[in-house]
Amino acid sequence: RETAIGYAMGARLEYILIPLAFGFGTAIVAMVGTNWGARQFKRARRIAWIGGATSAAACGIVGAFFALFPRLWMGLFTEDAEIIRIGVSYLHIVGPIYALYGLGMALYFATQGLGQVLLTVLANGVRLLASAGGALVALYWFGAGATGFFIAVAAGFAAYGALAAAALLHVGKSEARR
């Protein structure tokens, strides 16, 4: 029970990151789409990468801050020492990876501007599968407990960011050479 509650409270920080990344994303999709439509392909890609880096930095700062000071976040929800301990562990492991989550979300918006979202949607699907599959392996094969579960969640976020970046490199290749 405490593990589930501690995880849930720690993971609520992700709900702060979503509107942050969406804020950047709305600007990214408009600027990338406008430039792509104007056949300014290099400029559109540059905007996508700068927007992705900006979102990654913003989400990474939030994640790093609460990885360093996790009790500030956990203290908003509970005073239960065991729940705080579990949430602190989650934020120590996953918080530093939030930059890649921010990158993935921003590059999803960039690919919207390019009119080619399939690969970034699949990247998010891989995130979910990596997190869930990794958690099952960690828990049931290795008996790694909550720490293994948290590592699987972090691996899912890392995969999302990396695959979204690979997707942006891939989409619209023929146009980008111009």
Secondary structure as UniProt FT lines:
FT   HELIX           2..11
FT   TURN            12..13
FT   HELIX           14..37
FT   TURN            38..39
FT   HELIX           41..68
FT   HELIX           70..74
FT   TURN            75..77
FT   HELIX           81..94
FT   HELIX           95..97
FT   HELIX           98..114
FT   HELIX           118..136
FT   HELIX           137..141
FT   HELIX           145..170
FT   TURN            171..172
FT   HELIX           173..176
//
